Amino acid sequence: MNQIAKMHINSDTAVYGSLVFTCEKLIRHAILHPNRFKYLVQRCQNVITIIGSGKVGGDAALFSALRKLDREILLLDVVKGLPQGEAMDLNHMLSEQGIDVDIRGSNDYADMKGSDVVVVVAGSGRKPGMTRMDLLKINAGIVKDVVENIRKFAGGSTIVPVTNPLDPMVHITYKTSGFDRNRVVGMGNMLDLSRFVQFIHEATGYSRDSIRALVIGEHGENMLPLPRFSTVAGVPLSAVLSKQRLDQLVQETRQVAAKVIELKGATVHAPGNAISSILEAILKDKKRVIPVATPLDGEYGQSNVSIGVPAVIGRGGVEKIIELDLDQHEKEWFHRGIDSVKSALAGL
Ligand SMILES: NC(=O)c1ccc[n+]([C@@H]2O[C@H](COP(=O)([O-])OP(=O)(O)OC[C@H]3O[C@@H](n4cnc5c(N)ncnc54)[C@H](O)[C@@H]3O)[C@@H](O)[C@H]2O)c1
């Protein structure tokens, strides 16, 4: 057995025999001895690729760099100059912050070779008055093309689809990639959840930090904010707010994205941050419970469809799907979402 075979990497640490190195220490060591522990150093340097360097892609790179999730982020786009310019702008910001994450821009899919995680945020966004479903046909073609390239150049990666309409795009990603379903981790409900938390914060005046909220289902008109599974410092929301007020917050959570788009043309910072939060859970092997859109195989009585469900997210992507005991009203909304995603997929 050679040296490399005896070593293994466990999230932030490298283990060799009885010696345990943090990745940070290993990388410092490698500067003095470039050929020693080369393999382990490479494993310590995650590479995030973000395909689509527009508003949300650029912001996802910004938040991921600030969280210091890895040493390199690659921004890819079909528009010549855009990812390169975005990378320069972000690197200038990181220089002042003293953060050694290198952001590169490229128009060549081959550059994503060796990526651990690939975010797909390429495609058109909603214009005022459009629903996410209006985007379906345009973005399905873009996502298929992008995912074929991921399969070709980053076959060992985990994919984080973001392009809307999210749930059908997750399913297209799963089918086109041929990846195991745990390696398809769609970001949608994570953003819905942050909006629900904001409404609870505004309604109660309590710290955002004390609020644990959950939103599952379709990332769209049929999303399912779950007051019954949400708390303020462990106290059920039903003990803090009236049923009528909670119904209002649920409705506002469903509608607020359209309002932001109407006012400023797009949603940018909250989705960029939510993407980086999912990347952190994967790359740091957090085992964090997050609602993500992923293909179902019998869970919630559903198959051949992808939708948002709570899941344990770690280095293995979706490591476990958590099945909630939904009541009749919650089931109705969840199934509305399932029907909507299934009819979107059938229409393609
Ligand atoms: N899931 C969510 O919660 C969520 C939140 C916000 C936005 N979105 C979606 O994310 C997508 C991007 O939104 P945005 O505001 O950043 O849009 P944007 O127009 O600012 O950026 C999209 C980028 O994708 C690029 N692109 C198009 N085709 C490509 C291809 N084949 N390969 C590489 N790049 C390609 C475009 O050149 C553009 O730079 C939209 O579909 C939007 O609806 C999803």
The ligand as a MOL file (V3000), in Angstrom:
LIG
                    3D

  0  0  0     0  0            999 V3000
M  V30 BEGIN CTAB
M  V30 COUNTS 44 48 0 0 0
M  V30 BEGIN ATOM
M  V30 1 N -33.8640 28.8440 -7.1280 0
M  V30 2 C -33.9560 30.0770 -6.6680 0
M  V30 3 O -34.2810 30.2800 -5.4950 0
M  V30 4 C -33.6600 31.2600 -7.5650 0
M  V30 5 C -33.5460 32.5470 -7.0360 0
M  V30 6 C -33.2330 33.6100 -7.8850 0
M  V30 7 C -33.0470 33.3600 -9.2530 0
M  V30 8 N -33.1880 32.0980 -9.7390 0 CHG=1
M  V30 9 C -33.0100 31.7960 -11.1490 0
M  V30 10 O -31.6020 31.8280 -11.4580 0
M  V30 11 C -31.4530 32.0880 -12.8560 0
M  V30 12 C -30.4450 33.2180 -13.0500 0
M  V30 13 O -30.9310 34.4210 -12.5170 0
M  V30 14 P -30.0670 35.7890 -12.6440 0
M  V30 15 O -30.8960 36.8470 -12.0260 0
M  V30 16 O -28.6870 35.5490 -12.1900 0 CHG=-1
M  V30 17 O -30.0790 35.9680 -14.2260 0
M  V30 18 P -29.0130 36.7570 -15.1110 0
M  V30 19 O -29.6760 36.9800 -16.4230 0
M  V30 20 O -28.4580 37.9130 -14.3670 0
M  V30 21 O -27.8390 35.6780 -15.3070 0
M  V30 22 C -27.9940 34.4820 -16.0100 0
M  V30 23 C -26.6750 34.1960 -16.6990 0
M  V30 24 O -26.7440 32.9180 -17.3200 0
M  V30 25 C -25.9350 32.9900 -18.4750 0
M  V30 26 N -26.1840 31.8720 -19.3790 0
M  V30 27 C -27.2320 31.6730 -20.2140 0
M  V30 28 N -27.0710 30.5080 -20.8610 0
M  V30 29 C -25.9060 29.9630 -20.4290 0
M  V30 30 C -25.2020 28.7620 -20.7290 0
M  V30 31 N -25.6670 27.8750 -21.6130 0
M  V30 32 N -24.0230 28.5210 -20.1040 0
M  V30 33 C -23.5320 29.4280 -19.2160 0
M  V30 34 N -24.1570 30.5690 -18.8880 0
M  V30 35 C -25.3310 30.8300 -19.4970 0
M  V30 36 C -26.2830 34.3500 -19.0590 0
M  V30 37 O -25.3020 34.7800 -19.9940 0
M  V30 38 C -26.3460 35.2160 -17.8080 0
M  V30 39 O -25.1020 35.8250 -17.5390 0
M  V30 40 C -32.8700 32.4150 -13.3550 0
M  V30 41 O -33.4430 31.2720 -13.9340 0
M  V30 42 C -33.6180 32.7910 -12.0930 0
M  V30 43 O -35.0260 32.6260 -12.2180 0
M  V30 44 C -33.4860 31.0560 -8.9110 0
M  V30 END ATOM
M  V30 BEGIN BOND
M  V30 1 1 1 2
M  V30 2 2 2 3
M  V30 3 1 2 4
M  V30 4 1 4 5
M  V30 5 2 4 44
M  V30 6 2 5 6
M  V30 7 1 6 7
M  V30 8 2 7 8
M  V30 9 1 8 9
M  V30 10 1 8 44
M  V30 11 1 9 10
M  V30 12 1 9 42
M  V30 13 1 10 11
M  V30 14 1 11 12
M  V30 15 1 11 40
M  V30 16 1 12 13
M  V30 17 1 13 14
M  V30 18 2 14 15
M  V30 19 1 14 16
M  V30 20 1 14 17
M  V30 21 1 17 18
M  V30 22 2 18 19
M  V30 23 1 18 20
M  V30 24 1 18 21
M  V30 25 1 21 22
M  V30 26 1 22 23
M  V30 27 1 23 24
M  V30 28 1 23 38
M  V30 29 1 24 25
M  V30 30 1 25 26
M  V30 31 1 25 36
M  V30 32 1 26 27
M  V30 33 1 26 35
M  V30 34 2 27 28
M  V30 35 1 28 29
M  V30 36 1 29 30
M  V30 37 2 29 35
M  V30 38 1 30 31
M  V30 39 2 30 32
M  V30 40 1 32 33
M  V30 41 2 33 34
M  V30 42 1 34 35
M  V30 43 1 36 37
M  V30 44 1 36 38
M  V30 45 1 38 39
M  V30 46 1 40 41
M  V30 47 1 40 42
M  V30 48 1 42 43
M  V30 END BOND
M  V30 END CTAB
M  END
